Amino acid sequence: MRVYNRKGIFSNGQDSLSDLKTMLHQHFREVDVSLQGTLALFTARDKSADAAQDIDEN
């Protein structure tokens, strides 16, 4: 992952699993996150009403 961050492909060197979960929960009701090595795999379903309202306003 460091190589991808250095090349600018990713810019997530300071991200945390906790931050990812928090952001997903802000937009979805159902969130499942698992860590596989340095990769976070997630599914998110049932967009929350707040997230849908944010999209409608933009």
KEGUKE-724358 format. One line per field, with one value per residue: chain; x negated, y negated, z negated of N, C-alpha, C, O in turn; residue in one letter. Coordinates in Angstrom, 1 decimal. Layout:
REM residues N
cadena: A;...
n.c1: X;...
n.c2: Y;...
n.c3: Z;...
ca.c1: X;...
ca.c2: Y;...
ca.c3: Z;...
c.c1: X;...
c.c2: Y;...
c.c3: Z;...
o.c1: X;...
o.c2: Y;...
o.c3: Z;...
residuo: A;...
***
This chain:
REM residues 58
cadena: A;A;A;A;A;A;A;A;A;A;A;A;A;A;A;A;A;A;A;A;A;A;A;A;A;A;A;A;A;A;A;A;A;A;A;A;A;A;A;A;A;A;A;A;A;A;A;A;A;A;A;A;A;A;A;A;A;A
n.c1: -0.8;-2.0;-3.5;-1.5;-0.4;-2.7;-3.0;-0.7;1.6;3.3;4.4;4.4;2.9;3.1;5.5;7.9;9.3;11.4;12.2;13.1;15.3;16.9;17.5;18.9;21.1;22.3;23.6;25.0;27.3;26.8;23.8;20.8;17.6;14.5;11.1;8.4;5.4;3.7;5.9;9.2;12.2;15.5;19.1;22.0;25.3;28.7;29.2;29.1;31.6;30.7;28.4;29.6;31.1;29.1;28.0;30.2;30.3;28.1
n.c2: 1.2;-1.2;-1.8;-2.5;-4.7;-6.4;-6.8;-8.2;-7.0;-6.1;-7.9;-7.3;-6.9;-7.9;-7.0;-5.2;-2.1;-2.5;-5.1;-4.7;-3.0;-4.7;-6.8;-5.2;-4.4;-6.8;-7.2;-4.9;-2.4;0.4;1.9;3.6;4.5;5.8;6.7;7.5;8.3;5.4;4.4;3.1;4.6;4.0;3.9;2.0;1.1;0.0;-2.9;-5.7;-8.0;-10.5;-10.6;-10.3;-12.7;-14.6;-14.1;-14.8;-17.5;-18.5
n.c3: 0.0;-0.6;1.6;3.5;2.2;2.3;5.0;5.5;6.2;4.3;1.4;-1.3;-3.6;-6.2;-7.1;-9.1;-10.3;-12.0;-11.4;-8.8;-9.2;-10.7;-8.8;-6.9;-8.4;-8.7;-6.4;-5.7;-6.9;-7.3;-7.7;-7.0;-7.8;-7.1;-7.8;-5.7;-5.8;-4.8;-3.6;-3.6;-3.4;-2.5;-2.8;-2.3;-3.0;-2.5;-2.4;-4.5;-5.6;-6.1;-4.4;-1.9;-1.8;-1.8;0.8;2.4;1.9;3.2
ca.c1: 0.0;-2.9;-3.9;-0.4;-0.3;-3.8;-2.7;0.5;2.8;4.1;4.0;5.1;1.9;3.5;6.8;8.0;10.4;12.4;12.6;13.9;16.6;17.7;18.0;19.9;22.3;23.0;24.4;25.7;27.8;26.1;22.4;20.0;16.2;13.5;9.7;7.7;4.0;3.8;7.1;10.5;13.3;16.8;20.4;22.9;26.7;29.8;28.8;29.8;32.5;29.9;27.6;30.5;31.5;27.9;27.9;31.3;30.0;27.0
ca.c2: 0.0;-2.4;-2.1;-3.2;-6.0;-7.3;-7.2;-9.1;-6.2;-6.2;-8.9;-6.9;-6.5;-8.3;-6.5;-4.1;-1.3;-3.2;-6.2;-4.1;-2.5;-5.9;-7.4;-4.4;-4.5;-8.1;-7.2;-3.6;-1.7;1.7;1.8;4.8;4.2;6.8;6.3;8.6;7.7;4.0;4.0;3.1;5.0;3.6;3.8;1.1;1.2;-0.7;-4.3;-6.4;-9.1;-11.7;-10.6;-10.6;-14.1;-15.3;-14.0;-15.6;-19.0;-18.9
ca.c3: 0.0;-0.7;3.0;4.1;1.6;2.8;6.4;5.6;6.7;3.1;0.4;-2.5;-4.6;-7.6;-7.4;-10.1;-10.2;-12.8;-10.5;-7.7;-9.8;-11.1;-7.6;-6.3;-9.2;-8.6;-5.2;-5.5;-8.1;-7.4;-7.4;-7.4;-7.4;-7.6;-7.4;-5.2;-5.6;-4.8;-2.8;-4.3;-2.6;-3.2;-2.2;-2.9;-2.4;-3.1;-2.6;-5.6;-5.2;-6.1;-3.3;-0.8;-1.8;-1.4;2.2;3.0;1.7;4.1
c.c1: -0.9;-3.3;-2.8;-0.2;-1.5;-3.5;-1.5;1.7;3.8;3.6;4.6;4.1;2.2;4.8;6.8;9.2;11.6;13.0;13.5;15.3;17.5;18.3;19.1;21.2;23.0;23.9;25.3;26.1;27.1;24.7;21.6;18.6;15.3;12.1;9.0;6.3;4.1;5.1;8.4;11.5;14.6;18.0;21.2;24.2;27.6;29.4;29.7;30.6;31.6;29.0;28.4;30.9;30.3;27.7;28.9;31.0;29.0;27.4
c.c2: -1.3;-2.8;-2.9;-4.6;-7.0;-7.7;-8.0;-8.4;-6.2;-7.3;-8.6;-6.4;-6.9;-7.7;-5.4;-3.3;-1.9;-4.3;-5.7;-3.7;-3.7;-6.6;-6.6;-4.4;-5.8;-8.1;-5.9;-3.0;-0.4;1.6;3.0;4.5;5.3;6.3;7.6;8.1;6.2;3.5;4.1;3.5;4.6;3.7;2.8;1.1;0.3;-2.1;-5.0;-7.5;-10.4;-11.8;-10.9;-12.0;-14.9;-15.3;-14.8;-17.0;-19.4;-18.8
c.c3: 0.0;0.7;3.7;3.5;2.1;4.2;6.6;6.1;5.5;2.2;-0.9;-3.6;-6.0;-8.0;-8.4;-9.8;-10.9;-12.0;-9.4;-8.1;-10.1;-9.9;-7.0;-7.1;-9.1;-7.3;-4.9;-6.8;-8.3;-6.9;-7.9;-6.9;-8.0;-7.0;-6.9;-4.9;-5.8;-4.1;-3.6;-3.2;-3.3;-2.2;-3.0;-2.2;-3.1;-3.4;-3.6;-5.0;-5.1;-4.8;-2.0;-0.7;-1.4;0.1;2.9;2.9;2.7;5.5
o.c1: -0.5;-3.4;-3.1;0.1;-1.2;-3.9;-1.2;2.8;5.0;2.4;5.2;4.5;1.8;5.3;5.8;10.2;12.7;14.2;14.6;16.3;18.7;19.5;20.1;22.3;24.2;24.8;26.2;25.4;26.8;24.5;21.8;18.4;15.4;12.0;9.0;6.0;4.5;5.2;8.6;11.7;14.8;17.9;21.1;24.3;27.3;29.2;30.9;30.2;31.8;28.8;27.9;30.9;30.5;27.4;28.7;31.4;28.9;26.6
o.c2: -2.3;-4.0;-3.9;-5.5;-8.1;-8.8;-8.6;-9.0;-6.4;-7.7;-9.4;-5.6;-6.2;-8.0;-4.7;-3.8;-1.9;-4.5;-6.3;-4.0;-3.7;-6.9;-7.1;-4.5;-5.9;-9.0;-5.9;-3.2;0.0;1.4;3.4;4.3;5.7;5.7;8.6;7.4;5.7;2.3;5.2;2.8;4.9;3.6;2.7;1.0;-0.2;-2.5;-4.9;-8.1;-11.2;-12.8;-11.6;-12.6;-15.9;-16.3;-15.5;-17.8;-20.6;-19.1
o.c3: 0.6;1.0;4.3;4.3;2.4;4.6;7.7;6.3;5.8;2.4;-1.5;-4.5;-6.9;-9.1;-8.6;-9.2;-10.4;-12.0;-9.1;-7.5;-9.9;-9.9;-6.5;-6.5;-9.4;-7.2;-4.1;-7.9;-9.5;-5.7;-9.1;-5.7;-9.1;-6.0;-7.6;-3.8;-6.9;-3.9;-4.3;-2.2;-4.4;-1.0;-4.2;-0.9;-4.2;-4.6;-3.5;-3.9;-4.2;-4.2;-1.1;0.4;-0.6;0.8;3.9;3.9;3.0;6.4
residuo: M;R;V;Y;N;R;K;G;I;F;S;N;G;Q;D;S;L;S;D;L;K;T;M;L;H;Q;H;F;R;E;V;D;V;S;L;Q;G;T;L;A;L;F;T;A;R;D;K;S;A;D;A;A;Q;D;I;D;E;N
***
